[in-house]
């Protein structure tokens, strides 16, 4: 990475291109209650991709190539690989929460992150339907529409609101549902809104106190996890191999510091760590 380019400048690029793509996503959806554009499936019949996903990623790639032609790009729809050490990589989720987008449920976003050696250094998530802009730069904090973010001051797990998500494969969803049922009596309540990146933003804003999920891809968490971390959350990222902490490698954890230890313990005791 050019040493003259700061994390803050990369955040500005992420915000700029995410705003452009979010406008396209909003326009392509139109005013119908249910999206009427082209829809295909990927890993399962419930794992969908729309024409808007692909169009938004193409636009993001075009806009980034204009601004940062020497950087690598990894996107959900058109792929890519993490580059050699020292080269910046943009990680794109053109619509995180595609099922919500399909139905008109307004919890979805365009996620753009800049990573160096696999570590997020800047990121932005724009919600097309609300216009909200979440962003962060490593070491410089996180913000929502320019206002600083901070995690909740929760200290009691039994009074905490915890977010989660479910896999597309039916057998894994069943195991996850069993784990959630075991966790539910230990917390205030559970929320499942359907977009991992925005669940991580909700941690940053203090809208939820904890977040646990399995099976995320890099584009799902690259921007949101940085936003949560810069707002003060304790974050455990999915790993490519066993990290030795007793959790399954693909486990994602983010929490307000005051309940982090008790939430980790509950995750272990309920079997959530390995579903």
C-alpha positions in Angstrom: 0.0 0.0 0.0 1.2 3.5 -0.8 2.4 4.8 2.6 1.0 8.2 1.7 -2.6 6.8 1.7 -4.1 6.9 5.2 -6.8 4.6 6.6 -9.0 7.7 6.7 -8.5 8.3 3.0 -9.4 4.7 2.2 -12.5 5.0 4.3 -13.5 8.0 2.2 -13.1 5.9 -1.0 -15.2 3.1 0.6 -18.0 5.5 1.5 -17.9 7.2 -2.0 -18.2 4.0 -4.0 -20.7 2.4 -1.6 -23.0 5.4 -2.0 -22.9 5.1 -5.7 -23.7 1.4 -5.7 -26.4 1.9 -3.1 -28.2 4.3 -5.3 -28.2 1.7 -8.1 -29.4 -1.0 -5.8 -32.3 1.2 -4.6 -33.2 2.2 -8.1 -33.2 -1.4 -9.4 -35.5 -2.5 -6.7 -38.2 0.0 -7.6 -41.3 0.5 -5.6 -42.8 -3.0 -5.7 -43.3 -4.8 -2.4 -41.5 -7.8 -3.9 -38.5 -7.5 -6.2 -39.4 -8.4 -9.7 -36.0 -8.6 -11.4 -34.0 -11.7 -12.3 -33.3 -14.1 -9.4 -31.1 -17.2 -9.4 -29.9 -19.5 -6.6 -26.4 -20.5 -5.4 -25.6 -23.0 -2.7 -29.2 -24.0 -1.9 -32.7 -23.1 -3.1 -32.9 -20.5 -0.3 -29.6 -18.9 -1.2 -30.5 -16.3 -3.8 -28.6 -13.8 -6.0 -30.4 -11.1 -8.0 -29.5 -9.1 -11.1 -29.1 -6.2 -8.8 -26.3 -8.0 -6.8 -24.3 -8.6 -10.0 -25.0 -5.1 -11.4 -23.9 -3.4 -8.1 -20.7 -5.5 -7.9 -19.8 -4.6 -11.5 -20.3 -0.9 -10.6 -18.2 -1.2 -7.5 -15.4 -2.8 -9.4 -15.5 -0.1 -12.1 -15.5 2.7 -9.6 -12.7 1.2 -7.6 -10.6 0.6 -10.7 -10.9 4.3 -11.6 -9.8 5.4 -8.1 -7.4 2.6 -7.1 -6.2 0.7 -10.3 -3.4 -1.1 -8.6 -5.5 -2.7 -5.8 -6.9 -6.2 -5.8 -10.6 -6.9 -5.5 -12.5 -9.8 -3.9 -16.3 -9.9 -4.3 -19.1 -12.1 -3.4 -20.5 -12.4 -7.0 -17.4 -12.2 -9.2 -14.9 -13.8 -6.9 -11.2 -13.1 -6.7 -8.4 -14.1 -4.2 -6.5 -12.4 -1.5 -3.4 -10.9 -3.0 0.2 -11.2 -2.1 1.4 -9.5 1.2 1.6 -5.8 1.1 -1.0 -5.3 -1.6 -4.4 -3.7 -0.7 -7.5 -5.7 -1.4 -11.1 -4.4 -1.6 -13.6 -6.8 -0.2 -17.2 -6.3 -1.6 -20.6 -7.5 -0.7 -22.8 -5.7 -3.2 -26.0 -6.5 -1.3 -25.6 -8.1 2.1 -29.1 -9.3 3.0 -30.2 -10.3 -0.5 -33.3 -12.2 0.8 -34.4 -9.1 2.7 -33.8 -7.1 -0.6 -35.9 -9.6 -2.4 -38.9 -9.2 -0.1 -38.5 -5.5 0.6 -37.5 -5.9 4.2 -35.3 -2.8 4.6 -32.3 -4.4 6.5 -29.7 -4.8 3.7 -26.6 -2.9 2.7 -23.7 -2.3 0.3 -20.5 -3.3 2.1 -17.1 -2.2 1.0 -13.9 -2.8 3.0 -10.2 -2.3 2.3 -7.9 -5.0 3.7 -4.2 -5.2 4.0 -2.7 -8.7 4.6 -6.2 -9.9 5.4 -6.9 -7.3 8.0 -9.6 -4.6 7.5 -8.2 -1.1 7.7 -11.2 0.8 6.3 -14.8 0.1 5.5 -18.2 1.5 4.8 -21.7 0.1 4.7 -24.5 2.0 3.1 -28.2 1.2 3.5 -29.9 1.9 0.2 -33.4 2.3 1.7 -32.6 4.6 4.6 -29.4 6.3 3.2 -27.6 5.6 6.5 -23.8 5.5 6.1 -21.7 3.4 8.5 -17.9 3.7 8.3 -14.7 3.1 10.1 -10.9 3.5 9.7 -8.5 1.5 11.8 -7.3 3.5 14.7 -9.7 6.4 13.9 -13.0 5.2 15.3 -16.4 4.4 13.7 -19.3 6.5 12.8 -22.9 6.5 11.6 -23.7 9.4 9.3 -20.6 11.2 10.7 -21.6 10.7 14.4 -19.2 8.7 16.5 -20.3 5.2 17.5 -19.8 3.4 20.8 -21.0 -0.1 22.0 -23.5 -0.5 24.8 -22.5 -0.5 28.5 -24.2 -3.9 29.1 -22.8 -5.8 32.0 -25.4 -8.5 32.7 -26.0 -11.2 30.1 -29.5 -12.0 31.3 -30.4 -8.4 30.4 -28.7 -8.3 27.0 -30.0 -8.4 23.5 -28.1 -10.8 21.3 -28.3 -11.0 17.5 -27.6 -14.0 15.3 -28.1 -15.5 11.9 -28.7 -18.9 10.2 -27.1 -20.9 7.5 -28.8 -21.7 4.2 -28.3 -25.5 4.5 -31.4 -27.1 6.3 -29.4 -29.5 8.4 -27.1 -26.8 9.8 -30.1 -24.4 10.4 -31.7 -27.2 12.5 -28.5 -27.4 14.7 -28.3 -23.6 15.0 -32.0 -23.4 16.0 -31.4 -25.9 18.8 -28.4 -23.9 20.0 -30.4 -20.6 19.9 -33.2 -22.3 21.9 -30.6 -23.2 24.6 -29.1 -19.7 24.6 -32.5 -17.8 24.7 -33.2 -18.4 28.4 -29.9 -16.9 29.3 -30.4 -13.5 27.6 -33.0 -10.8 27.4 -34.0 -11.8 23.8 -32.6 -12.9 20.4 -32.7 -10.8 17.2 -32.4 -12.3 13.7 -32.6 -9.6 11.1 -30.8 -11.2 8.1 -27.7 -9.1 7.3 -24.5 -9.9 9.1 -22.8 -6.7 8.2 -25.6 -4.6 9.7 -25.8 -6.8 12.7 -22.2 -5.9 13.4 -23.1 -2.2 12.9 -25.9 -2.7 15.4 -23.3 -3.8 17.9 -21.3 -0.7 17.2 -24.4 1.5 17.8 -25.4 -0.3 21.0 -28.6 -1.4 19.4 -27.7 -5.0 20.4 -25.2 -6.1 23.0 -23.8 -9.2 21.4 -23.7 -11.1 18.1 -22.9 -14.7 17.3 -23.0 -16.5 14.0 -21.4 -19.4 12.0 -20.6 -19.7 8.3 -19.9 -16.1 7.3 -17.7 -15.3 4.3 -15.1 -12.6 4.3 -17.3 -10.1 2.5 -20.0 -10.6 5.1 -17.8 -9.3 8.0 -14.9 -7.3 6.4 -16.5 -3.9 6.9 -18.9 -4.6 9.7 -16.4 -6.2 12.0 -14.1 -3.2 11.7 -16.9 -0.8 12.5 -17.8 -2.9 15.6 -14.2 -3.1 16.7 -13.6 0.6 16.3 -16.7 1.3 18.3 -15.2 -0.7 21.2 -16.6 -4.2 20.7 -14.6 -7.3 21.4 -14.5 -9.2 18.1 -13.5 -12.8 17.2 -13.3 -13.2 13.4 -13.9 -16.5 11.5 -10.6 -18.2 10.7 -9.3 -20.4 7.9 -8.1 -23.0 10.4 -8.6 -23.9 14.0 -7.6 -20.9 16.1 -7.3 -23.0 19.3 -9.9 -21.2 21.3 -12.5 -24.0 21.5 -14.7 -22.4 18.9 -15.3 -23.8 15.4 -13.1 -22.0 12.9 -16.1 -20.3 11.1 -17.5 -18.8 14.3 -18.1 -15.0 14.4 -18.4 -13.3 17.8 -18.8 -9.6 18.7 -19.8 -8.2 22.0 -19.9 -5.2 24.3 -16.9 -5.7 26.6 -19.1 -5.9 29.8 -20.8 -9.2 28.7 -18.1 -10.6 26.5 -16.8 -13.2 29.0 -20.3 -14.3 30.1 -21.5 -14.5 26.5 -18.5 -16.7 25.5 -19.2 -19.0 28.4 -22.9 -19.3 27.4 -21.9 -20.0 23.8 -19.6 -22.9 25.0 -22.2 -24.3 27.4 -25.1 -24.2 24.9 -23.1 -25.8 22.1 -23.4 -22.7 20.0 -19.7 -22.7 19.4 -19.7 -25.8 17.2 -22.9 -25.8 15.1 
